Amino acid sequence: MPPIITMNKTQGLIKDYPSARDFFITKFNKKLIRFLPKNHPPTQIYHDPALYYEKLNGIYLRKVARSLLAKTSQWSIHEVMNFVPYIFLNIPERSLQMSSIFYMMYHYHEISDEISNLNIFKNWIETGLFDKDSLVDFCEYCLMPFINDKQSWIALIINWAKDPHPNIRRASALAIRKCAIDKNKAPLALEVCRLLLDNCEEKEIQNAIGQVMRQVGKKRKAMLRAFLEEHLHRIPRNSLRAGLARMSRKEQDYYMMEHEFKAEKKRNKKHKTLILMESFEKSLGNKKEEE
C-alpha cells in the first residue's frame, strides 16, 4: 500500500488512494445529481448503493476510469494494482469496484510484463477479495486479455483448473469463457473443461463447465462434438444441459439420452458389483461357520 501523500493540486495529480476513491465517488454523484437528495456530500456513497449500479453503465465507468488514469500517471504499477484491493476491502459498492477493475485493466501492458503479477491475482481470489459476481467481472476484464494475448500467461491460467481451491478452478473457466468461440482458443477452453471434470463436485464448477462448453458450441460445434464423444460419461448432467444450448434440438436430445444411458449402465454395473461383494462376503462367512 503506497504512503498517503498530499494531493498536488497545481498539477492536478492524485497521489493517494483516498483521493482516488473520492474522485470516483464525486464523478458518480455528479452524474446522478438528480437522483440524490439536495446537499448530498459529493464524496460520500449514497445510503442505497444499488442506485449507482442501476444508473451507471459500463461505458460511463470506463470513461471515469480513464480520467483517473490521466491523474495518476506517477503511480507505480504496484500502486495501481493495490488500488483494487483497497476499494474492494473498504467500499462494498459494485460500480466503484468495477471502476477500479477497469482502471487496472487499462494498465494491461505494464502488468503483463511481470508474470509474477499472476500470483498476486491468484492470492486475491484465494483470500476471498471477490464475491461470486465480482469474480466474474475480474476474470472477464483483467484475466481474459492475458488469455487472448500472452503466451506466458495462458498455460498458468489454464493450469488453475487443477487447483484445489474451487474459486481458482472457477476463475480458469471464467477467464477463457468469452474467447472460447475463437478457433484457436476453443481447444484451450475444452482443455480447461477436461481438467475441471477431474474435480467438479461444486455447483459453481459444474456451471462454469457448462458455460464454457456452450460458448464453444456457438461457432465450434465440431470441436464440441469431439469433446463430448470422449468425455460424455464424465460430464455432470446440469453441465451437459447448459453446454448443449447452442446445439440443435436433435443433438441435445441425443446427447442427453446417451448420457442417461451411460449413467444407468454405470449404476447397474455398480449395483452388480455390490451384489457380488455381498455374495462373496456371505460365502466367506458360511465357510468360517463350517470350519
C-alpha positions as CSV (number, residue, x, y, z in Angstrom):
1,M,0.0,0.0,0.0
2,P,1.6,3.3,-1.0
3,P,2.1,6.1,1.5
4,I,-0.5,8.8,1.6
5,I,0.9,12.0,0.1
6,T,-0.9,15.3,-0.1
7,M,-2.5,15.9,-3.5
8,N,-0.6,18.2,-5.7
9,K,-3.4,20.5,-6.9
10,T,-1.2,22.6,-9.1
11,Q,-0.6,19.6,-11.4
12,G,-4.0,18.1,-10.8
13,L,-2.4,14.7,-9.9
14,I,-3.9,12.2,-7.5
15,K,-1.2,10.7,-5.2
16,D,-3.1,8.7,-2.6
17,Y,-5.9,6.1,-2.5
18,P,-8.5,8.1,-0.6
19,S,-8.3,10.9,-3.1
20,A,-8.6,8.4,-6.0
21,R,-11.6,6.9,-4.3
22,D,-13.2,10.4,-3.8
23,F,-12.5,11.2,-7.4
24,F,-14.7,8.2,-8.5
25,I,-17.4,8.9,-6.0
26,T,-17.6,12.6,-6.9
27,K,-17.9,11.8,-10.6
28,F,-20.7,9.3,-9.8
29,N,-22.6,11.7,-7.6
30,K,-22.3,14.5,-10.2
31,K,-23.7,12.2,-12.8
32,L,-26.6,11.1,-10.6
33,I,-27.3,14.5,-9.0
34,R,-31.0,14.5,-10.0
35,F,-31.5,11.2,-8.1
36,L,-29.8,12.3,-4.9
37,P,-31.1,14.4,-2.0
38,K,-30.2,18.1,-2.1
39,N,-26.8,18.8,-0.4
40,H,-25.7,15.2,-0.5
41,P,-21.9,15.2,0.3
42,P,-20.1,14.8,-3.1
43,T,-17.5,12.4,-1.7
44,Q,-19.9,10.0,0.1
45,I,-21.7,7.0,-1.3
46,Y,-25.5,7.3,-1.1
47,H,-27.0,5.1,1.6
48,D,-28.6,2.9,-1.2
49,P,-25.5,1.9,-3.2
50,A,-27.7,0.0,-5.7
51,L,-28.6,3.4,-7.2
52,Y,-25.1,3.6,-8.7
53,Y,-25.1,0.1,-10.3
54,E,-28.6,0.6,-11.7
55,K,-28.0,4.0,-13.2
56,L,-24.3,4.0,-14.3
57,N,-23.5,1.8,-17.3
58,G,-20.1,0.2,-18.2
59,I,-19.3,2.8,-20.8
60,Y,-19.5,5.6,-18.3
61,L,-17.5,3.6,-15.7
62,R,-14.7,3.1,-18.3
63,K,-14.7,6.8,-19.0
64,V,-14.3,7.7,-15.4
65,A,-11.5,5.0,-15.1
66,R,-9.7,6.6,-18.0
67,S,-10.0,10.0,-16.3
68,L,-8.4,8.7,-13.2
69,L,-5.7,7.1,-15.3
70,A,-4.6,10.5,-16.5
71,K,-4.5,11.9,-13.0
72,T,-2.4,9.0,-11.5
73,S,0.4,8.9,-14.1
74,Q,3.0,9.0,-11.4
75,W,1.8,5.8,-9.7
76,S,3.9,2.7,-10.0
77,I,2.3,-0.5,-11.3
78,H,2.4,-1.9,-7.7
79,E,0.4,1.1,-6.5
80,V,-2.0,0.7,-9.4
81,M,-2.7,-2.9,-8.6
82,N,-3.1,-2.4,-4.9
83,F,-5.8,0.2,-5.6
84,V,-8.1,-2.7,-6.4
85,P,-8.0,-4.4,-3.0
86,Y,-8.1,-1.0,-1.3
87,I,-11.5,-0.4,-3.0
88,F,-12.9,-3.9,-2.6
89,L,-11.9,-4.1,1.1
90,N,-13.2,-0.7,2.1
91,I,-16.2,0.1,-0.1
92,P,-18.8,-2.7,-1.0
93,E,-20.3,-0.8,-3.9
94,R,-20.2,-2.6,-7.2
95,S,-19.9,0.4,-9.6
96,L,-16.9,1.7,-7.6
97,Q,-15.4,-1.8,-7.6
98,M,-16.0,-2.2,-11.4
99,S,-14.3,1.2,-12.0
100,S,-11.2,0.1,-10.1
101,I,-11.1,-3.1,-12.2
102,F,-11.4,-1.0,-15.4
103,Y,-8.7,1.3,-14.1
104,M,-6.3,-1.6,-13.6
105,M,-7.4,-3.1,-17.0
106,Y,-6.0,0.0,-18.7
107,H,-2.6,-0.9,-17.3
108,Y,-2.7,-4.3,-19.0
109,H,0.7,-3.9,-20.8
110,E,2.6,-2.9,-17.7
111,I,1.0,-5.7,-15.7
112,S,1.7,-8.3,-18.3
113,D,5.4,-7.5,-18.3
114,E,5.8,-9.3,-14.9
115,I,4.4,-12.9,-14.9
116,S,4.7,-12.8,-11.0
117,N,1.7,-10.5,-11.0
118,L,-0.4,-13.5,-11.8
119,N,0.4,-14.8,-8.3
120,I,-0.9,-11.6,-6.8
121,F,-4.2,-12.1,-8.7
122,K,-4.4,-15.7,-7.5
123,N,-3.9,-14.6,-3.9
124,W,-6.8,-12.1,-4.3
125,I,-9.1,-14.9,-5.4
126,E,-7.9,-17.4,-2.8
127,T,-8.4,-15.0,0.1
128,G,-11.9,-14.0,-1.0
129,L,-11.3,-10.5,-2.2
130,F,-14.1,-11.0,-4.8
131,D,-17.6,-12.3,-4.3
132,K,-19.4,-14.5,-6.8
133,D,-20.4,-11.6,-9.1
134,S,-17.2,-9.6,-8.9
135,L,-15.1,-12.6,-9.6
136,V,-16.9,-12.8,-13.0
137,D,-16.0,-9.2,-13.7
138,F,-12.4,-9.6,-12.7
139,C,-11.9,-12.6,-14.8
140,E,-13.6,-11.1,-17.8
141,Y,-11.9,-7.8,-17.8
142,C,-8.5,-8.5,-16.2
143,L,-7.6,-12.2,-16.9
144,M,-9.2,-12.7,-20.3
145,P,-6.9,-10.2,-22.0
146,F,-3.9,-12.3,-21.0
147,I,-5.6,-15.4,-22.3
148,N,-6.0,-13.6,-25.6
149,D,-2.5,-12.2,-25.9
150,K,0.1,-13.5,-23.6
151,Q,1.5,-17.0,-24.2
152,S,3.5,-16.9,-21.0
153,W,0.3,-16.4,-19.0
154,I,-2.0,-18.8,-20.9
155,A,-0.6,-22.1,-19.6
156,L,-0.5,-20.9,-16.0
157,I,-4.1,-19.7,-16.0
158,I,-5.3,-22.9,-17.7
159,N,-3.4,-24.9,-15.1
160,W,-5.5,-23.2,-12.4
161,A,-8.2,-25.7,-13.5
162,K,-6.3,-28.3,-11.4
163,D,-6.0,-26.2,-8.3
164,P,-7.6,-27.5,-5.1
165,H,-9.3,-24.1,-4.4
166,P,-12.7,-24.0,-6.1
167,N,-12.6,-20.3,-6.8
168,I,-9.2,-20.7,-8.6
169,R,-10.7,-23.5,-10.7
170,R,-13.7,-21.4,-11.5
171,A,-11.6,-18.5,-12.4
172,S,-9.7,-20.6,-15.0
173,A,-13.1,-21.2,-16.8
174,L,-14.3,-17.6,-16.4
175,A,-11.1,-16.2,-17.8
176,I,-11.4,-18.2,-21.1
177,R,-15.2,-18.3,-21.4
178,K,-15.7,-15.3,-23.6
179,C,-13.0,-16.1,-26.1
180,A,-13.9,-19.8,-26.3
181,I,-15.7,-19.1,-29.6
182,D,-12.3,-18.3,-31.3
183,K,-10.9,-21.1,-33.4
184,N,-7.5,-21.0,-31.7
185,K,-8.9,-20.6,-28.2
186,A,-11.7,-23.3,-28.3
187,P,-9.2,-26.2,-27.8
188,L,-7.8,-24.4,-24.8
189,A,-11.3,-23.8,-23.4
190,L,-12.1,-27.5,-23.8
191,E,-8.8,-28.4,-22.1
192,V,-9.9,-26.3,-19.1
193,C,-13.2,-28.3,-19.1
194,R,-11.4,-31.6,-19.3
195,L,-9.2,-30.6,-16.3
196,L,-12.2,-29.4,-14.3
197,L,-14.0,-32.7,-14.9
198,D,-11.4,-34.3,-12.6
199,N,-12.6,-32.2,-9.7
200,C,-16.1,-30.8,-10.2
201,E,-18.1,-31.6,-7.1
202,E,-19.1,-27.9,-6.5
203,K,-22.1,-26.5,-8.3
204,E,-20.2,-23.4,-9.3
205,I,-17.6,-25.5,-11.1
206,Q,-20.3,-27.5,-12.9
207,N,-22.0,-24.3,-14.0
208,A,-18.6,-23.0,-15.3
209,I,-18.0,-26.1,-17.3
210,G,-21.5,-25.7,-18.9
211,Q,-20.9,-22.1,-19.7
212,V,-17.6,-22.7,-21.4
213,M,-19.0,-25.7,-23.4
214,R,-21.9,-23.5,-24.5
215,Q,-19.6,-20.8,-25.7
216,V,-17.5,-23.3,-27.8
217,G,-20.8,-24.6,-29.2
218,K,-21.7,-21.2,-30.7
219,K,-19.2,-21.5,-33.6
220,R,-17.1,-24.6,-33.0
221,K,-19.7,-27.4,-32.9
222,A,-17.4,-29.9,-34.4
223,M,-14.8,-29.4,-31.6
224,L,-17.6,-29.7,-29.0
225,R,-18.9,-32.9,-30.6
226,A,-15.4,-34.5,-30.4
227,F,-15.1,-33.4,-26.8
228,L,-18.5,-35.0,-26.0
229,E,-17.6,-38.2,-27.7
230,E,-14.6,-38.6,-25.4
231,H,-15.9,-37.2,-22.1
232,L,-19.7,-37.5,-22.2
233,H,-19.7,-40.1,-19.4
234,R,-17.8,-37.7,-17.1
235,I,-19.8,-34.6,-17.6
236,P,-22.4,-33.7,-14.8
237,R,-25.9,-33.7,-16.2
238,N,-26.5,-29.9,-15.4
239,S,-23.2,-29.0,-17.1
240,L,-24.2,-31.0,-20.2
241,R,-27.6,-29.5,-20.4
242,A,-26.1,-25.9,-20.3
243,G,-23.3,-26.8,-22.6
244,L,-25.6,-28.1,-25.3
245,A,-27.7,-25.0,-25.5
246,R,-26.2,-23.9,-28.9
247,M,-26.6,-27.4,-30.5
248,S,-29.7,-28.4,-32.5
249,R,-32.6,-29.9,-30.6
250,K,-32.0,-33.2,-32.2
251,E,-28.4,-33.3,-30.9
252,Q,-29.4,-32.1,-27.5
253,D,-31.9,-34.9,-27.2
254,Y,-29.3,-37.4,-28.4
255,Y,-26.6,-36.4,-26.1
256,M,-28.9,-36.2,-23.1
257,M,-30.3,-39.7,-23.8
258,E,-26.8,-41.1,-24.4
259,H,-25.6,-39.5,-21.1
260,E,-28.5,-41.1,-19.2
261,F,-27.9,-44.4,-20.9
262,K,-24.3,-44.4,-19.8
263,A,-25.1,-43.2,-16.3
264,E,-27.7,-46.1,-16.0
265,K,-25.2,-48.6,-17.3
266,K,-22.7,-47.3,-14.7
267,R,-25.3,-47.6,-11.9
268,N,-26.2,-51.1,-12.9
269,K,-22.5,-52.1,-13.0
270,K,-22.0,-50.7,-9.6
271,H,-25.1,-52.5,-8.3
272,K,-23.9,-55.8,-9.7
273,T,-20.5,-55.3,-8.1
274,L,-22.2,-54.6,-4.7
275,I,-24.3,-57.8,-5.1
276,L,-21.2,-59.9,-5.9
277,M,-19.3,-58.4,-3.0
278,E,-22.2,-59.2,-0.6
279,S,-22.4,-62.7,-2.0
280,F,-18.7,-63.2,-1.6
281,E,-18.7,-61.9,2.0
282,K,-21.6,-64.2,2.8
283,S,-19.9,-67.2,1.3
284,L,-16.8,-66.4,3.4
285,G,-19.0,-66.2,6.5
286,N,-20.5,-69.6,5.7
287,K,-17.1,-71.2,5.3
288,K,-15.9,-69.9,8.6
289,E,-19.0,-71.3,10.3
290,E,-18.4,-74.7,8.7
291,E,-14.8,-74.7,10.0
